[in-house]
Amino acid sequence: MTKKPKEHKCKVCDCYFVKSKSTQKVCSVDCAIKLSKEESRKKREKIQRSERLATKKRMTALKEKNKTHNELIKEAQEAVNKYIRARDVNQCCISCGTPLIAEQLGGGFDAGHYRSRGSAPHLRFYTLNIHGQCKKCNRYHGGNYHQFRIGLIERLGIEKVEQIEA
């Protein structure tokens, strides 16, 4: 009794055929050509993807290396503000006394400057000039400057406030 040869499915046209060689994947020469073209297309696309990824990584590294002065200042300001928010969490607003809660939508409160960043750029990162302030006081009351000064005197003392003002 002879064993009947096993039928295999063609990778291209899905018809069944009997392999004449153990490495055969397709039923005919036409299907072999189609399979070869498809495999080379996939290989070419994979190479192009890896080249795009390498170019993107190179460009990202160049952008990081060649940051402008303003971009560096912006990053530093974000870091200082994050520190102030962490330092002043669960305290009260320096201007109005509202409790500062970090879990609110959008962060809950701002890092408000006593002397603004525009009028005193040399104090923009000075942590004694920056305190937790509710968004209402900082954004809608122009920093609530007079109440901010009173709160600052209570926290730091008149000598430090005069040092900041000088």
C-alpha positions in Angstrom: 0.0 0.0 0.0 1.5 3.3 -1.0 1.0 6.5 0.9 -0.9 9.2 -0.9 1.1 12.5 -1.1 0.0 15.3 1.2 -1.6 18.3 -0.4 -0.4 21.8 0.6 -2.0 25.2 0.2 -0.4 27.7 -2.2 0.8 30.9 -0.3 -0.5 33.1 -3.2 -3.6 31.7 -4.8 -4.8 29.4 -1.9 -5.3 26.4 -4.2 -4.1 22.9 -3.1 -1.1 21.2 -4.8 1.4 18.4 -4.2 4.9 19.5 -3.5 7.6 18.3 -5.9 10.4 19.7 -3.6 10.3 20.0 0.1 11.0 23.8 0.0 8.2 24.5 -2.5 5.7 27.1 -1.2 3.6 27.8 -4.3 1.8 25.8 -7.0 3.2 27.4 -10.2 5.9 29.7 -11.6 3.4 32.6 -11.8 2.6 32.3 -8.1 6.4 32.0 -7.4 7.0 35.3 -9.2 4.1 37.0 -7.3 5.4 35.7 -4.0 8.9 36.9 -4.8 7.7 40.4 -5.7 5.6 40.6 -2.5 8.5 39.4 -0.3 10.9 41.9 -1.9 8.3 44.7 -1.4 7.9 43.9 2.3 11.7 43.8 2.7 12.1 47.2 1.0 9.3 48.7 3.2 11.0 47.3 6.4 14.3 48.9 5.4 12.5 52.2 4.6 10.8 52.1 8.0 14.1 51.5 9.8 15.7 54.4 7.9 12.9 56.8 8.8 13.2 55.8 12.4 17.0 56.3 12.4 16.5 59.8 10.8 13.8 60.7 13.3 16.1 59.7 16.2 19.0 61.7 14.7 16.7 64.8 14.3 15.4 64.5 17.9 19.0 64.3 19.2 19.9 67.4 17.1 16.9 69.3 18.3 17.8 68.5 21.9 21.4 69.5 21.4 20.6 72.7 19.6 17.9 74.2 21.9 17.5 77.9 21.8 18.0 80.2 24.8 14.2 80.7 25.1 13.5 76.9 25.0 16.0 76.3 27.8 14.4 79.1 29.9 11.0 77.7 29.3 12.1 74.2 30.5 13.8 75.7 33.5 10.6 77.7 34.4 8.5 74.6 34.1 10.8 72.7 36.5 10.9 75.6 39.0 7.1 75.9 38.9 6.7 72.1 39.4 9.0 72.4 42.5 7.0 75.3 43.9 3.7 73.4 43.4 5.2 70.4 45.2 6.6 72.6 48.0 3.4 74.5 48.6 0.9 71.7 48.2 -1.7 71.6 51.1 -0.8 75.1 52.2 -2.9 78.2 51.6 -2.9 80.7 48.8 -0.4 83.4 49.7 -2.8 86.1 48.6 -6.3 85.1 49.8 -5.7 82.1 52.1 -7.7 79.6 50.0 -6.4 76.0 50.6 -4.2 74.9 47.7 -5.3 71.4 46.6 -3.2 69.7 43.9 -5.8 67.1 42.9 -8.1 69.6 41.1 -8.4 69.6 37.4 -5.5 71.4 35.7 -3.2 71.2 38.8 -5.4 73.2 41.2 -3.1 76.2 41.7 -0.3 78.2 40.1 3.2 79.1 41.1 2.7 82.9 41.3 5.6 85.4 41.2 5.6 88.4 43.6 7.8 90.4 41.2 6.7 89.4 37.7 9.0 87.5 35.3 8.7 90.4 32.8 9.6 93.2 35.3 12.3 91.3 37.2 13.7 88.6 34.9 16.6 88.1 37.3 14.1 86.9 40.0 12.2 84.5 37.7 13.8 81.4 39.3 14.3 82.8 42.8 12.1 80.5 45.0 11.5 83.2 47.6 9.9 85.3 44.9 7.5 82.4 43.9 4.8 81.0 46.0 1.7 78.8 45.6 -1.3 81.0 44.5 -4.8 80.0 43.6 -5.6 80.5 39.9 -8.3 83.1 40.7 -5.7 85.4 42.4 -2.9 84.7 39.9 -4.8 84.9 36.6 -7.9 87.0 37.2 -6.7 89.4 39.9 -3.4 90.2 38.2 -1.4 88.3 40.9 -3.3 90.1 43.7 -0.1 92.0 44.4 -1.1 93.9 47.6 -2.4 90.8 49.4 0.6 88.8 48.0 2.9 91.3 49.8 1.1 90.9 53.1 1.2 87.1 52.8 4.9 87.3 51.9 5.7 89.5 54.9 3.9 86.9 57.2 5.9 84.0 55.7 9.3 85.5 55.1 9.5 88.7 57.2 9.9 92.3 56.1 13.7 92.1 55.5 13.4 89.3 52.8 10.5 91.1 51.1 12.5 94.3 50.9 15.4 92.3 49.6 13.2 91.0 46.8 11.8 94.5 46.1 15.3 96.0 45.8 
